[in-house]
Amino acid sequence: MPFTDVGEITVTSRTRVFEFGWQSWSPTGVYRLEGTPPRAADENIQIICYRPETPVPAGVFQGEGLLAVDPGDGGPVSVFSAPGPTLVPSIRARRHGDRLRVSADGPVRCTASDGELGAALRHWAVTVAEGHAPVEFPAVPPMWCSWYGYWDKVTDTDILDNLALAERHRIGADMFLIDDGYEAEIGDWLELRPGFGSLERAVGAVREAGRRAGIWVAPFLVGRRSRIYREHPDWLVRDTHAGTMWDQELAVLDVTHPQAAAHLVEVFRNLAALGIDHFKLDYLYAGALHGRRHEDIDPIAAYRRGLELIRTGAGPDATLHGCGAPMLPSIGLVDIMRVSPDTAPRVLPKAGDISQPSQLGARLAGAAREFLHARWWVNDPDCIMARPEVEARAEWAAHIDTTGGLRGSSDPIAALDPWGLDTTRRLMVPTRTEPS
């Protein structure tokens, strides 16, 4: 849809604009009029980390489903937002002299909120949640995750070793999450990478130790090297490209195709049958990409249907943990949501793009979205990393300490020095049940 004007605001030298990013990894924050908000460093990053359909022109502010303007003179905060989670327009603001002209490519609600910007955002989050999100958020215990210690070379032995070390060193992880690296290919979730070992062995050991088991899945992605891609091309969304990762081009599973939908349910039913009840669902942006599907429905509707199918397979009591996920369209469908890009052992991102893994990008977006915690879902600010080779590890730990969301250690526990062990123990606490 074309952009049409929806409002105009008088600005001052103190005016600030809040941009709300499309998905977990999209930058989110407050910017002065003379500032330059973060933008994608290249076309592949635009697909994977931003909203690919609406790249931002130069000199324009843009929020996905939400853009708020604080005039800076004590006047009311103007909030321009989506009417709900199923219709999410891009909302733009461009300066014209002493006026800020706001436009959108879909219907928006325009409200004025007295008080400061943070209060306006919290009020907006409560309003959007009504009728969609739960009204209470029980505390979620901390976890241990394989990703930042073992990357995509994780083995079942790594899980067992850290399970034993967590007991020995009193690392209070209730759940052990097997992240990316166990699967044979992206899309072939029930086939194991040679060298991983046994999923049954790893999950069984975690359960026998009295802990919960979790697993990573990118449910809407299909890599070109996968068996699913070769054998079931009719299961893929046509005329779409989900970017390039894992040294291959990525396609999108068409959840509106009956056989692809049945396959998706069966994947999660099989994983749940192993004893897994926590599912980290990553790269979820792919499910909302535009393209030709078996059924002619809106991409956001297709995305939400996909999450409903996953819930059917995983079971009503499973924990669904979104990541790389469109924010507004996920309300009411995930229990936990990553609210930032990936962190990293380094402070600064490659290519200077803060949607890419870095402590800086994770801190900025995580702090800007803290107001969503216990209003839409349980926030996930990403994992604790406290081993000695992590840059600025004290600063990263301090950021985690300020958040109310999910706590998860992702160090090889054997690599932690005394400071790292003490810090990890201190930070591994359940989530706060009250919003910030």
Long-range contacts (C-beta under 8 A, 24 or more apart in sequence): 1-89, 1-105, 1-106, 2-105, 3-90, 3-92, 3-103, 3-104, 3-105, 4-103, 4-104, 4-105, 5-101, 5-102, 5-103, 6-80, 6-91, 6-102, 6-103, 6-104, 6-108, 6-110, 7-78, 7-80, 7-101, 7-102, 7-110, 8-99, 8-100, 8-101, 8-102, 9-69, 9-71, 9-78, 9-93, 9-99, 9-100, 9-102, 10-71, 10-98, 10-99, 10-100, 11-69, 11-71, 11-72, 11-95, 11-98, 11-99, 11-100, 12-71, 12-72, 12-73, 13-72, 14-71, 14-72, 14-73, 15-69, 15-70, 15-71, 15-72, 15-100, 16-69, 16-70, 16-72, 16-117, 17-61, 17-67, 17-68, 17-69, 17-70, 17-93, 17-100, 18-63, 18-66, 18-67, 18-68, 18-69, 18-70, 18-117, 18-121, 18-368, 19-61, 19-62, 19-63, 19-67, 20-63, 20-64, 20-65, 20-66, 20-67, 20-68, 20-327, 21-50, 21-63, 21-64, 21-327, 21-365, 22-50, 22-51, 22-64, 22-65, 22-88, 22-285, 22-326, 22-327, 23-49, 23-50, 23-51, 23-284, 23-285, 23-324, 23-325, 23-326, 23-327, 24-322, 24-323, 24-324, 24-325, 24-327, 24-337, 24-338, 24-339, 24-340, 24-341, 25-49, 25-324, 25-340, 25-341, 25-342, 25-355, 25-365, 26-50, 26-51, 26-64, 26-355, 26-365, 27-341, 27-354, 27-355, 27-361, 27-364, 27-365, 28-364, 28-365, 28-368, 28-369, 29-364, 29-365, 29-368, 30-70, 30-117, 30-368, 31-61, 33-95, 33-100, 37-61, 37-62, 38-353, 38-354, 38-355, 39-353, 40-353, 40-355, 41-351, 41-352, 41-353, 41-356, 42-351, 44-243, 44-244, 45-351, 45-353, 45-355, 45-356, 47-241, 47-242, 47-243, 47-289, 48-242, 48-243, 48-245, 48-283, 48-285, 48-324, 49-285, 49-324, 49-341, 49-353, 49-355, 49-356, 50-355, 51-90, 52-289, 53-90, 53-290, 54-90, 54-105, 56-92, 59-94, 59-95, 60-92, 60-93, 60-94, 61-92, 61-93, 61-94, 62-90, 62-91, 62-92, 62-93, 63-90, 63-91, 64-88, 64-90, 64-91, 64-327, 64-328, 65-89, 65-91, 65-327, 65-328, 66-91, 66-124, 66-328, 67-91, 67-92, 67-93, 67-102, 68-117, 68-120, 68-121, 68-124, 69-93, 69-100, 69-102, 70-116, 70-117, 70-120, 76-112, 76-113, 76-114, 77-112, 77-113, 77-114, 77-115, 77-116, 77-117, 77-120, 78-102, 78-110, 78-111, 78-112, 79-109, 79-110, 79-111, 79-112, 79-113, 79-120, 79-124, 80-104, 80-108, 80-109, 80-110, 81-108, 81-109, 81-111, 81-124, 81-128, 82-106, 82-108, 82-109, 82-128, 82-328, 83-107, 83-108, 83-109, 84-128, 84-132, 84-328, 85-128, 85-132, 85-328, 85-329, 85-330, 85-331, 85-332, 86-298, 86-300, 86-301, 86-304, 86-329, 87-300, 88-300, 88-326, 88-328, 88-329, 118-371, 121-371, 122-371, 122-375, 122-435, 122-436, 125-371, 125-372, 125-375, 125-376, 126-375, 128-328, 128-331, 128-376, 129-331, 129-375, 129-376, 132-331, 132-332, 133-331, 133-332, 133-375, 133-376, 133-377, 134-332, 136-433, 137-374, 137-377, 137-378, 137-431, 137-433, 138-433, 139-430, 139-431, 139-432, 139-433, 140-319, 140-335, 140-336, 140-378, 140-406, 140-430, 140-431, 141-172, 141-173, 141-174, 141-175, 141-430, 142-172, 142-173, 142-174, 142-406, 142-407, 142-408, 142-409, 142-427, 142-428, 142-429, 142-430, 143-173, 143-174, 143-175, 143-176, 143-177, 143-214, 143-278, 143-406, 143-407, 143-408, 143-409, 144-171, 144-173, 144-175, 144-176, 144-177, 144-408, 144-409, 144-410, 144-413, 145-177, 145-179, 145-383, 145-408, 145-409, 145-410, 146-177, 146-178, 146-179, 146-181, 146-410, 147-177, 147-179, 147-180, 147-216, 147-383, 147-410, 148-343, 148-344, 148-345, 148-383, 148-385, 148-410, 148-411, 149-410, 149-411, 149-412, 149-415, 150-179, 150-181, 150-412, 151-180, 151-181, 152-180, 152-181, 153-181, 153-195, 154-178, 154-179, 154-180, 154-181, 154-182, 154-196, 155-195, 155-196, 155-197, 156-196, 156-197, 156-198, 156-199, 156-201, 156-202, 157-197, 158-412, 159-202, 159-205, 159-206, 160-201, 160-202, 160-205, 161-414, 162-412, 162-413, 163-205, 163-206, 163-209, 163-211, 165-413, 165-414, 166-413, 167-209, 169-413, 169-416, 169-421, 169-425, 170-425, 171-409, 171-413, 171-421, 171-424, 171-425, 171-428, 172-425, 172-428, 172-429, 173-211, 173-408, 173-409, 173-428, 174-211, 174-212, 175-211, 175-212, 175-213, 175-214, 175-278, 176-206, 176-211, 176-212, 176-213, 176-214, 177-214, 177-215, 177-216, 177-278, 177-280, 177-408, 178-202, 178-203, 178-213, 178-214, 178-215, 178-216, 179-216, 179-280, 180-216, 180-218, 180-282, 182-215, 182-216, 184-226, 184-227, 185-223, 185-225, 185-226, 185-227, 186-218, 186-221, 186-222, 186-223, 186-225, 186-226, 186-245, 186-246, 186-248, 186-250, 187-221, 187-222, 187-223, 187-226, 187-227, 187-228, 187-229, 187-253, 188-226, 188-227, 188-228, 189-217, 189-219, 189-267, 189-271, 190-267, 190-270, 190-271, 191-227, 199-274, 200-274, 203-274, 203-275, 203-276, 204-275, 206-275, 207-275, 212-277, 212-278, 213-274, 213-275, 213-276, 213-277, 213-278, 214-276, 214-277, 214-278, 214-279, 214-280, 214-319, 214-321, 215-271, 215-276, 215-278, 215-279, 215-280, 216-280, 216-282, 217-267, 217-268, 217-271, 217-279, 217-280, 217-281, 217-282, 218-281, 218-282, 218-283, 218-284, 218-286, 219-253, 219-264, 219-267, 219-268, 219-281, 219-284, 219-287, 219-306, 219-310, 220-252, 220-253, 220-255, 220-283, 220-284, 220-286, 220-287, 220-303, 220-306, 221-250, 221-251, 221-252, 221-253, 221-283, 221-286, 222-250, 222-251, 222-252, 222-253, 223-248, 223-249, 223-250, 223-251, 224-248, 224-249, 224-250, 224-251, 228-253, 228-263, 232-259, 232-260, 232-263, 234-259, 235-259, 235-260, 235-263, 237-289, 237-291, 237-292, 237-293, 238-291, 238-292, 238-293, 239-291, 239-292, 240-289, 240-290, 240-291, 240-292, 242-283, 242-285, 242-286, 242-289, 245-283, 250-286, 252-286, 252-287, 252-289, 252-291, 253-286, 253-287, 253-306, 254-293, 254-294, 254-302, 255-287, 255-302, 255-305, 255-306, 255-309, 256-293, 256-294, 256-295, 256-297, 256-302, 256-305, 257-293, 257-294, 257-295, 258-294, 260-294, 261-305, 261-309, 264-306, 264-309, 264-310, 264-313, 265-309, 265-310, 265-312, 265-313, 266-313, 267-313, 268-310, 268-312, 268-313, 268-314, 268-318, 269-313, 269-314, 271-313, 271-314, 272-313, 272-314, 272-315, 272-318, 277-314, 277-315, 277-317, 277-318, 277-319, 278-318, 278-319, 278-321, 279-310, 279-314, 279-318, 279-319, 279-320, 279-321, 280-321, 280-323, 281-307, 281-310, 281-320, 281-321, 281-322, 281-323, 281-325, 281-334, 282-323, 282-324, 283-323, 283-324, 284-322, 284-323, 284-324, 284-325, 284-326, 284-330, 285-324, 285-325, 285-326, 288-326, 288-329, 300-326, 300-329, 303-329, 304-329, 304-333, 307-333, 307-334, 308-333, 321-380, 322-377, 323-380, 327-372, 330-377, 331-376, 331-377, 334-377, 335-377, 335-378, 336-377, 336-378, 336-379, 336-380, 336-405, 336-406, 337-372, 337-376, 337-377, 337-378, 337-379, 337-380, 338-380, 338-382, 339-365, 339-366, 339-369, 339-370, 339-372, 339-373, 339-379, 339-380, 339-381, 339-405, 340-364, 340-365, 340-366, 340-369, 340-381, 340-382, 341-365, 342-382, 343-382, 343-383, 343-385, 343-396, 345-385, 345-389, 345-390, 345-391, 346-391, 347-391, 347-392, 347-395, 359-391, 359-392, 359-395, 359-396, 359-399, 362-399, 363-396, 363-399, 366-399, 366-403, 367-399, 367-402, 370-402, 370-403, 370-404, 370-405, 370-436, 371-435, 371-436, 373-403, 373-404, 373-405, 373-431, 373-432, 373-435, 373-436, 374-404, 374-431, 374-432, 374-433, 374-434, 374-435, 374-436, 375-435, 378-405, 378-406, 378-431, 379-403, 379-404, 379-405, 379-406, 379-431, 380-405, 380-406, 380-408, 381-405, 381-406, 382-408, 383-408, 383-409, 383-410, 384-408, 384-409, 384-410, 384-411, 384-423, 384-424, 384-427, 384-428, 385-410, 385-411, 386-411, 386-416, 386-419, 386-420, 386-421, 386-423, 386-424, 387-411, 387-412, 387-415, 387-416, 387-417, 387-420, 388-415, 388-417, 388-420, 389-415, 393-420, 393-423, 394-423, 397-423, 397-427, 400-427, 401-427, 404-431, 404-432, 404-434, 404-435, 404-436, 405-431, 405-432, 406-431, 407-431
